Amino acid sequence: MTIPDHSLEVRRSIRVGAIFPQTEIGADPHEIVRYATQIEDMGFRHVLAFDHVVGGSVAAYPHLGKRYNSESMFHEVFVLFGYLAAVTKDLELASGVIILPQRQATLVAKQAAEIDVLSGGRLRLGVGIGWNEIEFQALGENFRNRARRMEEQIALLRRLWGERVIDFDGQYHTVKQAGIHPLPLRRAIPLWIGGTAEPAVRRAVRLGDGYMATTPMSPALDAILGWLQDELVRNDRSLADFGLEGRISLASGDEEAWKREFAYWQEVGASHLSFNTMGAGALGTDEHLRLLERALRATEMLQ
């Protein structure tokens, strides 16, 4: 496919990472450590983990179909990152994405700050509004106002990370002369936003430090990048100081397709790119790692 005209705004080197195979890695902590330390040794710059707290039963909720459900394994992201912070050295820990409005914002601020401290400033917090009403119900949160509430949550997070004591009186959150301690090392954790709908893309530019794309190379992705570019102009921003992360699924096994997608993300000015090995039929940690190595070689990121 052709590269959209708006994509040529900036060219920069891409930080390549791996998507943690939540649903396929299993629950052996030794395998989790081996995966994280080996991708770091292979040269990956970050590990990105998806977030789900509970999954609905397909028997009770047939509409879930092939979406994540009660049979889908998910390690809790903040606990996982606290564990990985101790066994890795330079690997960035990225959530992609924490479903923010189903969680208490002040608690998220505290958990994220702790990960940032324990990892030496290696957290990149990706957030989104989520799609699964079942999770919101189970966690006692309102699914219907999640977008509006997340915008206020983002403002609260930034205040709690940057100031020792705050007063915050919002529509959904109130903090009176209180704060978290310790604060994150940088006093500002990079906060990225994901989502495929136009409001989510525009919200990322208005409120975030970067946008996490989940859409594969397609006309739909071209439209998303068009919204992104338009909103950057509206807000007097540019890709030179705004992050853009793409993803490449390795499920097809087609190295030529991987090369085309990698070239596309280079052309559109992505700052980050993650390889996803889930759904590729990889059995065990070693097969996930071998698939990642193939992708690095195919895209000439590993000589």
C-alpha positions as CSV (number, residue, x, y, z in Angstrom):
1,M,0.0,0.0,0.0
2,T,1.1,3.6,-0.5
3,I,2.3,5.7,2.4
4,P,0.0,8.6,3.2
5,D,1.4,12.1,2.4
6,H,1.0,13.2,6.0
7,S,3.4,10.5,7.2
8,L,6.5,12.2,5.9
9,E,6.6,14.8,8.6
10,V,9.5,13.2,10.5
11,R,11.9,10.3,10.2
12,R,13.6,8.8,13.3
13,S,15.1,5.6,14.6
14,I,12.6,3.2,16.0
15,R,12.8,1.6,19.4
16,V,11.8,-2.0,18.9
17,G,10.1,-4.0,21.7
18,A,8.3,-7.2,22.3
19,I,4.7,-7.8,23.4
20,F,4.6,-9.9,26.5
21,P,2.7,-13.1,25.5
22,Q,0.2,-12.8,28.3
23,T,-2.2,-15.5,27.1
24,E,0.5,-18.0,26.1
25,I,3.5,-17.7,28.5
26,G,1.9,-19.6,31.4
27,A,2.3,-19.1,35.1
28,D,5.8,-20.4,35.7
29,P,7.8,-17.4,37.2
30,H,11.1,-18.9,35.9
31,E,9.8,-18.8,32.3
32,I,8.6,-15.2,32.8
33,V,12.1,-14.2,34.0
34,R,13.8,-16.1,31.2
35,Y,11.6,-14.4,28.6
36,A,12.2,-10.9,29.9
37,T,15.9,-11.3,30.4
38,Q,16.5,-12.9,27.0
39,I,14.6,-10.3,25.1
40,E,16.7,-7.7,26.8
41,D,19.8,-9.6,25.8
42,M,18.5,-9.8,22.2
43,G,18.5,-6.0,22.1
44,F,14.8,-5.3,22.5
45,R,14.2,-1.8,24.1
46,H,10.9,-2.5,25.8
47,V,8.4,-5.1,26.8
48,L,4.7,-4.2,26.4
49,A,2.0,-5.9,28.4
50,F,-1.8,-6.0,27.8
51,D,-4.2,-5.5,30.7
52,H,-7.3,-7.4,31.7
53,V,-8.3,-8.1,35.3
54,V,-11.2,-10.5,34.8
55,G,-12.7,-12.3,31.8
56,G,-16.3,-13.3,31.2
57,S,-17.5,-16.8,30.6
58,V,-18.3,-17.4,27.0
59,A,-21.2,-19.7,28.2
60,A,-22.7,-16.7,30.0
61,Y,-21.6,-14.0,27.5
62,P,-21.7,-15.6,24.0
63,H,-21.0,-12.2,22.4
64,L,-17.4,-12.5,23.6
65,G,-16.8,-15.1,20.9
66,K,-13.1,-15.1,20.2
67,R,-12.4,-12.0,22.4
68,Y,-10.6,-12.3,25.7
69,N,-12.7,-14.3,28.2
70,S,-12.4,-16.4,31.4
71,E,-10.1,-18.8,29.7
72,S,-7.6,-16.1,28.7
73,M,-4.6,-15.8,31.1
74,F,-3.5,-12.4,32.1
75,H,-0.8,-11.5,34.6
76,E,-1.6,-8.3,36.5
77,V,0.4,-5.6,34.9
78,F,1.7,-3.6,37.9
79,V,2.6,-6.7,39.9
80,L,4.3,-8.2,36.8
81,F,6.3,-5.0,36.2
82,G,7.4,-4.8,39.8
83,Y,8.8,-8.4,39.3
84,L,10.4,-7.6,36.0
85,A,12.0,-4.4,37.4
86,A,14.1,-6.6,39.7
87,V,15.4,-9.0,37.0
88,T,16.0,-6.6,34.1
89,K,18.4,-3.7,33.8
90,D,17.5,-1.3,31.0
91,L,14.3,-2.8,29.5
92,E,11.5,-0.2,29.4
93,L,8.2,-1.5,30.9
94,A,5.2,-0.4,28.9
95,S,1.6,-1.0,29.5
96,G,-0.4,-1.3,26.3
97,V,-2.9,-0.4,27.7
98,I,-4.0,-0.2,31.3
99,I,-7.8,0.2,31.3
100,L,-7.7,3.3,33.4
101,P,-11.3,4.1,34.2
102,Q,-12.0,0.6,35.6
103,R,-9.3,1.4,38.2
104,Q,-9.1,3.9,41.0
105,A,-7.0,6.8,39.7
106,T,-5.1,7.6,42.9
107,L,-4.2,4.0,43.4
108,V,-2.9,3.8,39.8
109,A,-0.8,6.9,40.5
110,K,0.7,5.2,43.5
111,Q,1.3,1.9,41.7
112,A,2.8,3.6,38.7
113,A,5.1,5.8,40.8
114,E,6.3,2.7,42.7
115,I,7.1,0.9,39.5
116,D,9.0,3.9,38.2
117,V,11.0,4.1,41.4
118,L,11.8,0.4,41.6
119,S,12.8,0.2,37.9
120,G,14.9,3.3,37.9
121,G,12.6,5.4,35.8
122,R,11.7,2.7,33.2
123,L,7.9,2.9,33.2
124,R,5.8,4.1,30.2
125,L,2.2,4.1,31.1
126,G,-0.2,3.4,28.3
127,V,-3.9,3.9,29.1
128,G,-7.2,3.4,27.4
129,I,-11.0,3.4,28.1
130,G,-11.5,-0.4,27.5
131,W,-14.3,-2.2,25.8
132,N,-15.5,-4.9,28.2
133,E,-18.4,-3.9,30.4
134,I,-18.1,-7.1,32.4
135,E,-14.8,-6.0,33.8
136,F,-16.2,-2.6,34.9
137,Q,-19.1,-4.3,36.6
138,A,-16.8,-6.7,38.5
139,L,-14.6,-3.8,39.6
140,G,-17.5,-1.6,40.7
141,E,-16.9,1.1,38.1
142,N,-19.2,2.9,35.6
143,F,-18.8,1.8,32.1
144,R,-21.0,4.5,30.6
145,N,-18.9,7.5,31.6
146,R,-15.5,6.0,31.1
147,A,-14.2,8.3,28.5
148,R,-15.0,11.5,30.4
149,R,-13.8,10.0,33.6
150,M,-10.5,9.0,32.1
151,E,-9.7,12.5,31.0
152,E,-10.1,13.7,34.5
153,Q,-8.0,10.7,35.8
154,I,-5.2,11.8,33.5
155,A,-5.2,15.3,35.0
156,L,-5.2,13.8,38.5
157,L,-2.3,11.4,37.7
158,R,-0.1,14.2,36.5
159,R,-0.8,16.3,39.6
160,L,-0.1,13.4,41.9
161,W,3.1,12.5,40.2
162,G,4.4,16.1,40.1
163,E,3.5,17.5,43.5
164,R,4.0,16.4,47.1
165,V,0.6,17.5,48.3
166,I,-2.4,18.5,46.1
167,D,-5.9,19.8,46.2
168,F,-8.0,18.3,43.4
169,D,-11.7,18.9,43.1
170,G,-13.1,17.3,40.0
171,Q,-16.4,15.9,38.8
172,Y,-15.4,12.4,39.7
173,H,-12.3,12.7,42.0
174,T,-11.6,14.7,45.1
175,V,-8.2,14.9,46.9
176,K,-7.8,17.3,49.7
177,Q,-4.3,18.2,50.9
178,A,-2.9,14.8,50.2
179,G,-0.3,13.2,48.0
180,I,1.7,10.0,47.3
181,H,5.2,9.3,48.5
182,P,7.6,8.4,47.0
183,L,7.0,10.4,43.8
184,P,8.2,9.0,40.5
185,L,11.9,9.7,39.8
186,R,11.1,11.9,36.9
187,R,8.1,13.6,38.5
188,A,6.3,12.8,35.2
189,I,5.8,9.3,33.9
190,P,5.4,9.2,30.1
191,L,1.6,8.7,29.6
192,W,0.5,7.3,26.3
193,I,-3.1,6.7,25.1
194,G,-4.4,3.8,23.0
195,G,-7.7,3.3,21.1
196,T,-8.9,3.0,17.5
197,A,-11.9,5.4,17.5
198,E,-11.3,9.0,16.4
199,P,-12.0,10.5,19.8
200,A,-9.4,8.3,21.3
201,V,-6.8,9.3,18.8
202,R,-7.5,12.9,19.2
203,R,-7.5,12.5,23.0
204,A,-4.0,11.0,22.8
205,V,-2.7,14.2,21.2
206,R,-4.6,16.6,23.5
207,L,-3.7,14.8,26.8
208,G,-0.9,12.3,26.2
209,D,2.7,12.0,25.4
210,G,2.2,9.5,22.7
211,Y,-0.3,7.3,20.8
212,M,-0.3,3.5,20.8
213,A,-1.7,2.1,17.6
214,T,-3.2,-1.4,17.5
215,T,-4.5,-1.3,13.9
216,P,-2.6,-3.3,11.3
217,M,-1.4,-1.7,8.1
218,S,-4.6,-0.9,6.2
219,P,-6.8,2.0,5.0
220,A,-8.2,2.1,8.5
221,L,-4.7,2.8,9.9
222,D,-4.2,5.5,7.2
223,A,-7.4,7.2,8.6
224,I,-6.1,6.9,12.1
225,L,-2.8,8.5,11.2
226,G,-4.8,11.2,9.4
227,W,-6.7,12.1,12.5
228,L,-3.5,12.0,14.5
229,Q,-1.7,14.4,12.1
230,D,-4.7,16.7,12.1
231,E,-4.9,16.9,15.8
232,L,-1.2,17.5,16.1
233,V,-1.6,20.5,13.9
234,R,-4.6,21.7,15.9
235,N,-2.6,21.5,19.1
236,D,0.6,23.0,17.6
237,R,2.4,19.8,18.1
238,S,4.4,17.5,15.8
239,L,5.7,14.0,15.7
240,A,9.1,15.4,16.5
241,D,8.0,15.7,20.2
242,F,5.1,13.2,20.3
243,G,5.4,9.4,20.5
244,L,3.9,7.0,18.0
245,E,4.0,3.2,18.6
246,G,3.0,0.6,16.0
247,R,2.6,-3.2,16.2
248,I,3.5,-6.0,13.9
249,S,1.8,-9.4,14.4
250,L,4.1,-12.3,13.6
251,A,1.2,-14.8,13.4
252,S,1.4,-15.0,9.6
253,G,5.0,-16.2,9.6
254,D,5.5,-14.1,6.4
255,E,8.8,-12.4,6.7
256,E,8.2,-10.3,3.6
257,A,5.0,-8.9,5.1
258,W,6.9,-8.1,8.3
259,K,9.5,-6.2,6.2
260,R,6.7,-4.2,4.5
261,E,5.1,-3.3,7.8
262,F,8.4,-2.3,9.3
263,A,9.1,0.0,6.4
264,Y,5.7,1.5,6.7
265,W,6.2,2.4,10.3
266,Q,9.6,3.8,9.5
267,E,8.0,6.0,6.8
268,V,5.2,7.3,9.1
269,G,7.7,8.4,11.7
270,A,7.0,5.9,14.5
271,S,9.2,6.2,17.5
272,H,8.3,2.7,18.9
273,L,7.3,-0.6,17.4
274,S,6.4,-3.9,19.1
275,F,6.4,-7.4,17.7
276,N,3.5,-9.6,18.8
277,T,4.1,-13.4,18.9
278,M,0.7,-14.3,20.3
279,G,-1.5,-16.2,17.9
280,A,1.5,-17.6,15.9
281,G,1.3,-21.1,17.3
282,A,4.4,-20.7,19.5
283,L,4.6,-23.4,22.0
284,G,6.6,-22.4,25.1
285,T,9.1,-19.6,25.8
286,D,11.7,-20.8,23.4
287,E,9.4,-20.7,20.4
288,H,8.3,-17.2,21.2
289,L,11.9,-16.1,21.5
290,R,12.9,-17.8,18.2
291,L,10.0,-16.0,16.5
292,L,11.2,-12.7,17.8
293,E,14.7,-13.4,16.6
294,R,13.4,-14.2,13.1
295,A,11.6,-10.9,13.1
296,L,14.7,-9.0,14.1
297,R,16.7,-10.6,11.4
298,A,14.0,-10.1,8.8
299,T,13.8,-6.4,9.5
300,E,17.6,-6.1,9.7
301,M,17.4,-5.0,13.3
302,L,19.7,-8.0,14.2
303,Q,22.7,-8.4,12.0
